[in-house]
Amino acid sequence: MEPLKHPEDRFARDVTMPLEPEEHLTQLDLLRSFFSSDPKSILDLGCGAGRLLRPLRETGHRVVGLDHDERALAWAAQACGTRDELVQQDLRDATQPFLNGPFDAALLLGNTLMELVSPAEVLGLLHRLEACLSDEGVLIIEDIPGLYWPLLSSGQWGDGEAEGIRMVWSDRDMIFSLREGEAVQDDSPLHPDEPLRRLWSESLLQTVLHQAGWESSPGEHPLLRVARPVRSVRS
């Protein structure tokens, strides 16, 4: 197994620590507080190398980790000391249900929501999650509009290069790509084969939630936002 730390390896960096270190610690504290009453059954979607999975397991929760990448899961197993309840599955695959439930909560954190570019993908994800959550189960996401729209409106996010990263935006939608390394010199429009992200607006997020029969509103901290199925719709 190759080592986890690759300073120049963007994939290794992203699956290990997709947030700034201080944001990670804050988010982990928020989750520990949210789950403080008793042990929970949790589904970590896009668990990566176990950034949240390992400390939540150590706190006494049952956490099932799901990721599409075998390399990330191998690192998560290495961190946890076991491959048990680590599932290789693409959360975008609408044909695959989420097994091993019911879950008290599902986590979609580490900016994973932004990697779901298509609203239809998120709509399908919410329907599949509803089927695997307990009666009071919730989905926990980051408040993407609250975290990142202020950066856009203040001019900190825009086309161009800064600190070795080039941000390239679509001219038709709130979709962008981050180019690093040799690609940072490429200022051409978005390529169809490069990884894309969506800067979710509050209005689009609410539209998709409503279509799925879910509800959510910004919480006290943008690193933890709770969404839940509308109970009358579920019954």
NUKE-763900 format. One record per residue: x, y, z of N, C-alpha, C in turn. Coordinates in Angstrom, 2 decimals, always signed. Example, Ala and Ser with C-alpha at 12.3 -4.5 7.8 and 13.67 -1.06 7.14 Angstrom:
BEGIN
ATOM   neast  nnorth     nup  caeast canorth    caup   ceast  cnorth     cup
ATOM  +13.19   -5.69   +7.80  +12.30   -4.50   +7.80  +13.20   -3.30   +7.80
ATOM  +12.85   -2.25   +7.08  +13.67   -1.06   +7.14  +12.90   +0.03   +7.87
This chain:
BEGIN
ATOM   neast  nnorth     nup  caeast canorth    caup   ceast  cnorth     cup
ATOM   +0.84   -1.20   +0.00   +0.00   +0.00   +0.00   +0.88   +1.24   +0.00
ATOM   +0.68   +2.12   -0.96   +1.51   +3.32   -1.03   +1.14   +4.28   +0.10
ATOM   +2.07   +5.15   +0.51   +1.80   +6.04   +1.63   +0.69   +7.03   +1.31
ATOM   +0.04   +7.51   +2.37   -1.09   +8.41   +2.21   -0.68   +9.82   +1.86
ATOM   +0.44  +10.27   +2.37   +0.80  +11.68   +2.21   +1.57  +11.90   +0.91
ATOM   +0.93  +12.59   +0.01   +1.54  +12.96   -1.26   +1.35  +14.47   -1.43
ATOM   +2.31  +15.32   -1.05   +2.10  +16.76   -1.10   +1.69  +17.27   -2.47
ATOM   +2.17  +16.64   -3.54   +1.84  +17.11   -4.88   +0.70  +16.32   -5.52
ATOM   +0.12  +15.41   -4.78   -0.95  +14.56   -5.30   -2.29  +15.16   -4.88
ATOM   -2.96  +15.78   -5.83   -4.22  +16.46   -5.51   -5.27  +15.48   -5.01
ATOM   -5.33  +14.29   -5.61   -6.32  +13.30   -5.17   -6.08  +12.93   -3.71
ATOM   -4.83  +12.59   -3.37   -4.53  +12.20   -2.00   -4.85  +13.32   -1.03
ATOM   -4.56  +14.55   -1.43   -4.84  +15.69   -0.56   -6.34  +15.86   -0.35
ATOM   -7.10  +15.75   -1.44   -8.54  +16.00   -1.35   -9.26  +14.93   -0.55
ATOM   -8.88  +13.65   -0.70   -9.58  +12.61   +0.05   -9.14  +12.59   +1.51
ATOM   -7.99  +13.19   +1.81   -7.50  +13.23   +3.18   -8.06  +14.43   +3.93
ATOM   -7.96  +15.62   +3.33   -8.37  +16.84   +4.02   -8.96  +17.83   +3.01
ATOM  -10.23  +17.62   +2.62  -10.84  +18.51   +1.63  -11.15  +19.90   +2.17
ATOM  -11.16  +20.06   +3.49  -11.37  +21.36   +4.11  -10.04  +21.88   +4.66
ATOM  -10.02  +23.16   +5.00   -8.88  +23.68   +5.74   -8.82  +22.99   +7.11
ATOM   -7.61  +22.76   +7.65   -7.52  +22.01   +8.91   -8.38  +22.58  +10.03
ATOM   -8.43  +23.90  +10.15   -9.25  +24.47  +11.23  -10.74  +24.27  +10.97
ATOM  -11.13  +24.27   +9.68  -12.53  +23.98   +9.35  -12.87  +22.54   +9.69
ATOM  -11.95  +21.64   +9.40  -12.16  +20.23   +9.72  -12.40  +20.04  +11.22
ATOM  -11.56  +20.65  +12.04  -11.70  +20.49  +13.49  -13.02  +21.07  +13.97
ATOM  -13.41  +22.21  +13.42  -14.69  +22.81  +13.79  -15.84  +21.91  +13.39
ATOM  -15.78  +21.38  +12.17  -16.85  +20.50  +11.70  -16.95  +19.24  +12.55
ATOM  -15.82  +18.68  +12.90  -15.82  +17.47  +13.73  -16.42  +17.76  +15.10
ATOM  -16.09  +18.90  +15.69  -16.68  +19.28  +16.98  -18.20  +19.45  +16.85
ATOM  -18.65  +20.05  +15.75  -20.08  +20.22  +15.53  -20.79  +18.87  +15.41
ATOM  -20.17  +17.93  +14.71  -20.77  +16.60  +14.56  -20.80  +15.87  +15.90
ATOM  -19.73  +15.95  +16.65  -19.71  +15.28  +17.95  -20.80  +15.83  +18.86
ATOM  -21.00  +17.13  +18.80  -22.06  +17.75  +19.60  -23.44  +17.32  +19.10
ATOM  -23.61  +17.26  +17.80  -24.90  +16.89  +17.21  -25.27  +15.46  +17.58
ATOM  -24.28  +14.58  +17.64  -24.52  +13.16  +17.92  -24.22  +12.79  +19.37
ATOM  -24.28  +13.75  +20.27  -23.76  +13.53  +21.62  -24.68  +12.68  +22.50
ATOM  -25.97  +12.54  +22.17  -26.90  +11.91  +23.10  -26.63  +10.42  +23.29
ATOM  -26.45   +9.68  +22.22  -26.18   +8.24  +22.31  -25.60   +7.77  +20.98
ATOM  -25.03   +6.56  +20.94  -24.42   +6.08  +19.70  -25.43   +6.03  +18.56
ATOM  -24.98   +6.44  +17.38  -25.83   +6.50  +16.20  -25.28   +5.58  +15.11
ATOM  -26.16   +5.27  +14.16  -25.76   +4.56  +12.95  -25.69   +5.59  +11.83
ATOM  -24.51   +5.74  +11.22  -24.23   +6.85  +10.31  -23.69   +6.31   +8.99
ATOM  -24.14   +6.90   +7.90  -23.63   +6.59   +6.56  -22.80   +7.78   +6.09
ATOM  -21.51   +7.56   +5.87  -20.60   +8.62   +5.43  -20.42   +8.50   +3.92
ATOM  -21.11   +9.35   +3.17  -21.08   +9.33   +1.71  -19.85  +10.07   +1.19
ATOM  -19.03   +9.39   +0.41  -17.78  +10.00   -0.03  -16.82  +10.12   +1.14
ATOM  -16.62   +9.00   +1.83  -15.86   +9.03   +3.09  -14.39   +9.32   +2.89
ATOM  -13.88   +9.16   +1.66  -12.47   +9.43   +1.42  -11.58   +8.54   +2.26
ATOM  -10.55   +9.12   +2.83   -9.58   +8.36   +3.62   -9.99   +8.22   +5.08
ATOM  -11.23   +8.58   +5.40  -11.72   +8.38   +6.76  -11.61   +9.60   +7.65
ATOM  -11.59  +10.79   +7.04  -11.43  +12.04   +7.80  -12.44  +12.14   +8.95
ATOM  -13.69  +11.85   +8.70  -14.73  +11.90   +9.73  -15.07  +10.51  +10.25
ATOM  -14.95   +9.52   +9.40  -15.33   +8.16   +9.76  -14.55   +7.65  +10.97
ATOM  -13.25   +7.81  +10.93  -12.44   +7.27  +12.02  -12.76   +7.93  +13.36
ATOM  -12.72   +9.27  +13.48  -12.99   +9.86  +14.80  -14.42   +9.61  +15.29
ATOM  -15.39   +9.52  +14.38  -16.75   +9.23  +14.82  -16.88   +7.80  +15.30
ATOM  -16.18   +6.87  +14.65  -16.16   +5.49  +15.16  -15.51   +5.45  +16.53
ATOM  -14.45   +6.20  +16.71  -13.74   +6.20  +17.98  -14.61   +6.77  +19.10
ATOM  -15.58   +7.61  +18.73  -16.50   +8.18  +19.70  -17.60   +7.19  +20.09
ATOM  -17.70   +6.08  +19.36  -18.67   +5.05  +19.71  -19.80   +4.86  +18.73
ATOM  -19.78   +5.62  +17.63  -20.84   +5.48  +16.64  -20.50   +4.38  +15.64
ATOM  -21.54   +3.78  +15.08  -21.36   +2.87  +13.96  -21.38   +3.71  +12.69
ATOM  -20.30   +3.68  +11.93  -20.20   +4.49  +10.72  -19.87   +3.59   +9.53
ATOM  -20.74   +3.57   +8.55  -20.50   +2.88   +7.29  -19.93   +3.89   +6.31
ATOM  -18.77   +3.60   +5.77  -18.13   +4.50   +4.82  -18.35   +4.05   +3.39
ATOM  -18.71   +4.99   +2.54  -18.96   +4.68   +1.13  -18.14   +5.62   +0.26
ATOM  -17.42   +5.06   -0.69  -16.65   +5.86   -1.63  -16.51   +5.07   -2.93
ATOM  -16.39   +5.80   -4.04  -16.28   +5.10   -5.34  -14.86   +4.66   -5.62
ATOM  -13.89   +5.17   -4.85  -12.49   +4.94   -5.18  -11.84   +3.94   -4.23
ATOM  -11.28   +2.88   -4.78  -10.65   +1.83   -3.98   -9.44   +2.36   -3.22
ATOM   -8.71   +3.28   -3.83   -7.53   +3.83   -3.17   -7.92   +4.57   -1.90
ATOM   -8.98   +5.36   -1.96   -9.44   +6.07   -0.78   -9.90   +5.09   +0.30
ATOM  -10.63   +4.06   -0.10  -11.11   +3.08   +0.88   -9.98   +2.31   +1.53
ATOM   -8.92   +2.03   +0.76   -7.76   +1.34   +1.33   -7.11   +2.20   +2.41
ATOM   -7.03   +3.51   +2.16   -6.48   +4.41   +3.18   -7.40   +4.48   +4.40
ATOM   -8.72   +4.50   +4.17   -9.66   +4.52   +5.29   -9.52   +3.25   +6.12
ATOM   -9.38   +2.10   +5.46   -9.18   +0.84   +6.18   -7.89   +0.87   +6.98
ATOM   -6.86   +1.45   +6.39   -5.58   +1.57   +7.07   -5.72   +2.43   +8.32
ATOM   -6.47   +3.53   +8.20   -6.65   +4.43   +9.33   -7.47   +3.78  +10.44
ATOM   -8.48   +3.00  +10.05   -9.39   +2.40  +11.04   -8.91   +1.05  +11.55
ATOM   -7.97   +0.44  +10.84   -7.49   -0.87  +11.24   -8.40   -2.01  +10.81
ATOM   -9.39   -1.73   +9.98  -10.30   -2.76   +9.49  -10.97   -2.29   +8.21
ATOM  -11.33   -3.24   +7.35  -12.07   -2.93   +6.13  -13.58   -3.12   +6.34
ATOM  -13.97   -3.53   +7.54  -15.39   -3.77   +7.81  -16.22   -2.51   +7.56
ATOM  -17.34   -2.69   +6.91  -18.33   -1.63   +6.65  -17.74   -0.44   +5.89
ATOM  -16.82   -0.76   +4.98  -16.34   +0.20   +4.00  -16.78   -0.31   +2.63
ATOM  -17.59   +0.46   +1.94  -18.28   -0.01   +0.74  -17.80   +0.78   -0.47
ATOM  -17.39   +0.06   -1.52  -17.04   +0.73   -2.77  -18.30   +0.89   -3.61
ATOM  -18.74   +2.11   -3.76  -19.97   +2.40   -4.49  -19.97   +3.86   -4.89
ATOM  -20.43   +4.15   -6.09  -20.54   +5.52   -6.57  -21.89   +6.07   -6.15
ATOM  -21.88   +7.10   -5.31  -23.15   +7.63   -4.82  -24.00   +8.23   -5.93
ATOM  -23.39   +8.47   -7.11  -24.15   +8.98   -8.25  -24.94   +7.88   -8.96
ATOM  -24.62   +6.63   -8.69  -25.23   +5.51   -9.41  -26.66   +5.29   -8.91
ATOM  -27.61   +5.74   -9.70  -29.02   +5.68   -9.28  -29.56   +4.26   -9.22
ATOM  -28.83   +3.30   -9.78  -29.30   +1.91   -9.77  -28.92   +1.17   -8.50
ATOM  -28.06   +1.78   -7.68  -27.55   +1.10   -6.48  -28.18   +1.69   -5.22
ATOM  -28.98   +0.91   -4.48  -29.50   +1.40   -3.21  -28.39   +1.44   -2.16
ATOM  -28.63   +2.19   -1.11  -27.69   +2.23   +0.01  -28.10   +1.14   +1.00
ATOM  -27.21   +0.17   +1.21  -27.49   -0.97   +2.05  -26.99   -0.73   +3.48
ATOM  -27.20   -1.71   +4.33  -26.69   -1.73   +5.70  -27.41   -0.76   +6.63
ATOM  -28.55   -0.20   +6.19  -29.32   +0.70   +7.03  -30.28   -0.08   +7.93
ATOM  -31.21   +0.62   +8.60  -31.45   +2.06   +8.47  -30.42   +2.88   +9.24
ATOM  -30.23   +4.11   +8.78  -29.25   +5.01   +9.38  -29.95   +6.17  +10.07
ATOM  -29.36   +6.59  +11.18  -29.86   +7.78  +11.87  -29.45   +9.06  +11.16
ATOM  -28.37   +8.97  +10.41  -27.89  +10.15   +9.68  -27.02   +9.71   +8.52
ATOM  -27.05  +10.51   +7.47  -26.11  +10.37   +6.36  -25.31  +11.65   +6.28
ATOM  -24.02  +11.53   +6.02  -23.13  +12.68   +5.89  -22.76  +12.87   +4.43
ATOM  -22.88  +14.08   +3.94  -22.41  +14.45   +2.60  -21.57  +15.70   +2.78
ATOM  -20.33  +15.49   +3.23  -19.49  +16.59   +3.70  -18.18  +16.64   +2.94
ATOM  -17.31  +17.56   +3.32  -16.06  +17.74   +2.60  -16.27  +18.30   +1.21
ATOM  -17.29  +19.16   +1.06  -17.63  +19.79   -0.23  -18.09  +18.78   -1.28
ATOM  -18.51  +17.58   -0.84  -18.96  +16.57   -1.79  -20.20  +17.03   -2.56
ATOM  -21.05  +17.82   -1.92  -22.25  +18.32   -2.62  -21.87  +19.08   -3.88
ATOM  -20.76  +19.82   -3.85  -20.37  +20.59   -5.03  -19.93  +19.70   -6.18
ATOM  -19.53  +18.48   -5.88  -19.13  +17.55   -6.94  -20.33  +16.94   -7.65
ATOM  -21.51  +17.12   -7.07  -22.75  +16.68   -7.72  -23.26  +17.86   -8.54
ATOM  -22.88  +17.89   -9.79  -23.14  +19.06  -10.64  -24.58  +19.10  -11.11
ATOM  -25.16  +17.95  -11.35  -26.51  +17.89  -11.92  -27.57  +17.90  -10.81
ATOM  -28.54  +18.80  -10.86  -29.64  +18.74   -9.89  -30.36  +17.41   -9.90
ATOM  -30.44  +16.76  -11.06  -31.10  +15.45  -11.14  -30.35  +14.41  -10.31
ATOM  -29.01  +14.52  -10.25  -28.23  +13.59   -9.43  -28.60  +13.75   -7.96
ATOM  -28.72  +14.98   -7.52  -29.04  +15.23   -6.11  -30.47  +14.79   -5.81
ATOM  -31.38  +15.03   -6.73  -32.76  +14.59   -6.55  -32.82  +13.07   -6.38
ATOM  -32.13  +12.35   -7.25  -32.10  +10.89   -7.13  -31.44  +10.43   -5.84
ATOM  -30.37  +11.12   -5.45  -29.68  +10.78   -4.20  -30.62  +10.93   -3.01
ATOM  -31.38  +12.01   -2.97  -32.30  +12.24   -1.85  -33.36  +11.15   -1.78
ATOM  -33.88  +10.73   -2.91  -34.88   +9.66   -2.91  -34.28   +8.36   -2.36
ATOM  -33.05   +8.03   -2.76  -32.42   +6.79   -2.29  -32.06   +6.88   -0.81
ATOM  -31.67   +8.07   -0.37  -31.36   +8.25   +1.05  -32.60   +8.10   +1.91
ATOM  -33.71   +8.63   +1.44  -34.95   +8.54   +2.22  -35.29   +7.08   +2.53
ATOM  -35.00   +6.21   +1.58  -35.32   +4.80   +1.74  -34.43   +4.10   +2.76
ATOM  -33.27   +4.66   +3.07  -32.34   +3.97   +3.97  -32.21   +4.66   +5.33
ATOM  -32.93   +5.76   +5.53  -32.86   +6.46   +6.81  -33.92   +5.95   +7.77
ATOM  -33.63   +6.06   +9.05  -34.62   +5.74  +10.07  -35.74   +6.79  +10.05
ATOM  -36.77   +6.57  +10.86  -37.91   +7.48  +10.85  -37.52   +8.92  +11.16
ATOM  -36.53   +9.10  +11.99  -36.07  +10.45  +12.34  -34.72  +10.76  +11.70
ATOM  -34.36  +10.01  +10.68  -33.05  +10.18  +10.07  -32.91  +11.49   +9.31
ATOM  -31.67  +11.98   +9.23  -31.37  +13.26   +8.59  -30.16  +13.12   +7.67
ATOM  -30.03  +14.08   +6.79  -28.83  +14.25   +5.96  -28.11  +15.49   +6.45
ATOM  -26.80  +15.38   +6.63  -26.00  +16.53   +7.07  -25.07  +16.93   +5.93
ATOM  -25.17  +18.20   +5.54  -24.35  +18.76   +4.47  -23.68  +20.02   +4.98
ATOM  -22.77  +20.55   +4.19  -22.30  +21.91   +4.43  -23.28  +22.90   +3.79
ATOM  -23.38  +24.06   +4.38  -24.20  +25.12   +3.80  -23.39  +25.79   +2.70
ATOM  -23.38  +25.16   +1.52  -22.56  +25.65   +0.41  -22.88  +27.10   +0.06
ATOM  -24.17  +27.49   -0.04  -24.44  +28.91   -0.33  -23.88  +29.84   +0.74
ATOM  -23.99  +29.45   +2.00  -23.50  +30.29   +3.08  -21.99  +30.36   +3.16
ATOM  -21.32  +29.27   +2.79  -19.86  +29.23   +2.85  -19.20  +29.98   +1.70
ATOM  -19.73  +29.80   +0.48  -18.95  +30.19   -0.70  -19.55  +31.31   -1.53
ATOM  -20.86  +31.55   -1.44  -21.39  +32.69   -2.20  -20.81  +34.03   -1.73
ATOM  -20.54  +34.22   -0.43  -19.88  +35.46   -0.03  -18.52  +35.66   -0.70
ATOM  -17.79  +34.56   -0.95  -16.50  +34.68   -1.63  -16.70  +35.11   -3.08
ATOM  -17.77  +34.63   -3.70  -18.05  +35.03   -5.08  -18.48  +36.49   -5.14
ATOM  -19.38  +36.89   -4.26  -19.91  +38.25   -4.31  -18.86  +39.28   -3.93
ATOM  -17.86  +38.88   -3.14  -16.80  +39.82   -2.75  -15.66  +39.87   -3.77
ATOM  -15.74  +39.05   -4.80  -14.71  +39.05   -5.84  -13.55  +38.13   -5.58
ATOM  -13.59  +37.35   -4.48  -12.48  +36.44   -4.19  -12.51  +35.20   -5.07
ATOM  -13.69  +34.85   -5.55  -13.82  +33.73   -6.48  -14.15  +34.29   -7.85
ATOM  -13.33  +33.96   -8.82  -13.57  +34.41  -10.18  -12.57  +33.77  -11.11
ATOM  -12.76  +33.95  -12.41  -11.80  +33.42  -13.37  -10.42  +33.98  -13.09
ATOM   -9.41  +33.11  -13.12   -8.05  +33.57  -12.95   -7.25  +32.66  -12.04
ATOM   -5.97  +33.00  -11.88   -5.04  +32.18  -11.12   -4.69  +32.86   -9.81
ATOM   -4.62  +32.05   -8.74   -4.19  +32.54   -7.43   -3.63  +31.36   -6.65
ATOM   -2.45  +31.54   -6.08   -1.82  +30.54   -5.22   -1.71  +29.18   -5.92
ATOM   -1.36  +29.20   -7.20   -1.11  +27.97   -7.93   -2.35  +27.23   -8.38
ATOM   -3.50  +27.86   -8.29   -4.76  +27.24   -8.72   -5.48  +28.21   -9.65
ATOM   -5.94  +27.70  -10.77   -6.74  +28.51  -11.69   -8.20  +28.08  -11.59
ATOM   -9.05  +29.04  -11.35  -10.49  +28.79  -11.32  -11.08  +29.21  -12.66
ATOM  -11.78  +28.28  -13.29  -12.38  +28.52  -14.60  -13.88  +28.28  -14.48
ATOM  -14.66  +29.28  -14.86  -16.11  +29.21  -14.72  -16.79  +28.99  -16.06
ATOM  -17.91  +28.28  -16.01  -18.80  +28.19  -17.17  -19.39  +29.57  -17.44
ATOM  -19.65  +29.88  -18.71  -20.28  +31.16  -19.02  -21.80  +31.04  -19.08
ATOM  -22.34  +29.86  -18.68  -23.78  +29.66  -18.75  -24.40  +29.15  -17.45
ATOM  -23.56  +28.80  -16.46  -24.10  +28.20  -15.25  -23.09  +28.43  -14.13
ATOM  -23.50  +28.15  -12.89  -22.60  +28.31  -11.74  -21.78  +27.04  -11.56
ATOM  -21.05  +26.70  -12.59  -20.21  +25.51  -12.63  -18.78  +25.94  -12.91
ATOM  -17.83  +25.32  -12.22  -16.44  +25.72  -12.37  -15.52  +24.51  -12.25
ATOM  -14.26  +24.75  -12.59  -13.22  +23.74  -12.42  -12.01  +24.39  -11.78
ATOM  -11.23  +23.59  -11.07   -9.98  +24.05  -10.48   -8.83  +23.36  -11.19
ATOM   -7.93  +24.14  -11.76   -6.79  +23.58  -12.48   -5.51  +23.85  -11.70
ATOM   -4.70  +22.80  -11.55   -3.44  +22.89  -10.81   -2.32  +22.30  -11.64
ATOM   -1.08  +22.43  -11.13   +0.07  +21.87  -11.81   +0.25  +22.47  -13.19
ATOM   +0.54  +21.63  -14.17   +0.74  +22.13  -15.53   -0.53  +22.75  -16.09
ATOM   -1.68  +22.28  -15.64   -2.95  +22.78  -16.17   -3.25  +24.20  -15.73
ATOM   -2.50  +24.72  -14.76   -2.79  +26.07  -14.27   -2.56  +27.12  -15.34
ATOM   -1.74  +26.80  -16.33   -1.48  +27.75  -17.42   -2.58  +27.73  -18.48
ATOM   -3.47  +26.78  -18.39   -4.54  +26.62  -19.38   -5.71  +27.52  -19.01
ATOM   -5.90  +28.60  -19.76   -7.01  +29.51  -19.47   -8.16  +29.35  -20.47
ATOM   -8.19  +28.20  -21.15   -9.26  +27.94  -22.11  -10.57  +27.65  -21.38
ATOM  -11.70  +27.68  -22.09  -12.99  +27.35  -21.46  -13.00  +25.93  -20.90
ATOM  -13.99  +25.64  -20.11  -14.11  +24.33  -19.47  -14.08  +23.21  -20.50
ATOM  -13.33  +22.15  -20.16  -13.28  +20.97  -21.01  -14.35  +19.98  -20.56
ATOM  -14.97  +19.26  -21.46  -16.03  +18.32  -21.06  -15.53  +17.16  -20.21
ATOM  -14.21  +16.88  -20.24  -13.69  +15.72  -19.51  -12.97  +16.09  -18.22
ATOM  -13.00  +17.37  -17.81  -12.32  +17.72  -16.57  -13.32  +17.72  -15.41
ATOM  -12.84  +17.49  -14.17  -13.75  +17.47  -13.02  -14.42  +18.83  -12.84
ATOM  -15.72  +18.81  -12.68  -16.49  +20.03  -12.52  -17.12  +20.08  -11.14
ATOM  -17.39  +21.29  -10.69  -18.07  +21.52   -9.42  -19.19  +22.53   -9.63
ATOM  -20.21  +22.42   -8.80  -21.30  +23.40   -8.85  -21.30  +24.24   -7.57
ATOM  -21.36  +25.55   -7.74  -21.59  +26.43   -6.60  -23.11  +26.53   -6.42
ATOM  -23.62  +25.72   -5.52  -25.06  +25.65   -5.31  -25.58  +26.96   -4.72
ATOM  -26.61  +27.49   -5.34  -27.29  +28.66   -4.78  -28.38  +28.18   -3.82
ATOM  -28.80  +29.06   -2.94  -29.87  +28.69   -2.01  -31.16  +28.37   -2.76
ATOM  -31.45  +29.14   -3.81  -32.70  +28.93   -4.54  -32.71  +27.57   -5.25
ATOM  -31.59  +27.20   -5.89  -31.55  +25.91   -6.57  -31.58  +24.76   -5.57
ATOM  -30.87  +24.91   -4.47  -30.88  +23.88   -3.44  -32.29  +23.67   -2.90
ATOM  -32.99  +24.77   -2.62  -34.35  +24.66   -2.11  -35.29  +24.04   -3.14
ATOM  -35.09  +24.35   -4.41  -35.92  +23.77   -5.46  -35.78  +22.25   -5.50
ATOM  -34.53  +21.77   -5.45  -34.29  +20.33   -5.49  -34.82  +19.66   -4.23
ATOM  -34.60  +20.27   -3.07  -35.12  +19.70   -1.83  -36.64  +19.60   -1.89
ATOM  -37.29  +20.64   -2.36  -38.75  +20.64   -2.44  -39.25  +19.55   -3.39
ATOM  -38.58  +19.41   -4.53  -38.98  +18.38   -5.48  -38.85  +16.98   -4.89
ATOM  -37.86  +16.80   -4.03  -37.64  +15.49   -3.41  -38.51  +15.25   -2.19
ATOM  -39.21  +16.29   -1.71  -39.99  +16.16   -0.50  -39.15  +16.28   +0.76
ATOM  -38.11  +17.10   +0.68  -37.23  +17.35   +1.82  -37.31  +18.82   +2.21
ATOM  -36.73  +19.13   +3.37  -36.66  +20.51   +3.83  -35.32  +20.75   +4.52
ATOM  -34.86  +21.98   +4.44  -33.62  +22.38   +5.11  -33.55  +23.89   +5.14
ATOM  -32.98  +24.42   +6.18  -32.71  +25.85   +6.25  -31.34  +26.03   +6.89
ATOM  -30.67  +27.16   +6.61  -29.34  +27.38   +7.19  -29.37  +27.28   +8.71
ATOM  -28.34  +26.66   +9.26  -28.24  +26.51  +10.71  -27.36  +27.57  +11.32
ATOM  -26.90  +27.29  +12.54  -26.08  +28.25  +13.26  -24.67  +28.34  +12.70
ATOM  -24.20  +27.28  +12.04  -22.84  +27.28  +11.50  -22.87  +26.69  +10.09
ATOM  -22.22  +27.34   +9.12  -22.29  +26.85   +7.74  -21.59  +25.52   +7.50
ATOM  -20.80  +25.04   +8.44  -20.14  +23.75   +8.27  -21.03  +22.57   +8.65
ATOM  -22.23  +22.85   +9.15  -23.16  +21.78   +9.48  -24.58  +22.28   +9.22
ATOM  -25.21  +21.71   +8.21  -26.59  +22.04   +7.86  -27.39  +20.74   +7.77
ATOM  -28.55  +20.72   +8.37  -29.36  +19.52   +8.45  -30.50  +19.59   +7.44
ATOM  -30.68  +18.51   +6.69  -31.82  +18.35   +5.79  -32.56  +17.08   +6.19
ATOM  -33.87  +17.11   +6.04  -34.67  +15.94   +6.42  -35.87  +15.81   +5.51
ATOM  -36.33  +14.57   +5.29  -37.57  +14.39   +4.53  -38.74  +15.02   +5.28
ATOM  -39.65  +15.62   +4.54  -40.87  +16.15   +5.16  -41.71  +14.96   +5.59
ATOM  -42.03  +14.88   +6.86  -42.62  +13.66   +7.41  -43.96  +13.33   +6.79
ATOM  -44.75  +14.34   +6.45  -46.05  +14.06   +5.84  -45.89  +13.42   +4.47
ATOM  -44.77  +13.74   +3.78  -44.50  +13.15   +2.47  -44.08  +11.70   +2.63
ATOM  -43.33  +11.42   +3.69  -42.82  +10.06   +3.89  -43.92   +9.09   +4.31
ATOM  -44.90   +9.58   +5.05  -45.90   +8.68   +5.62  -46.88   +8.17   +4.58
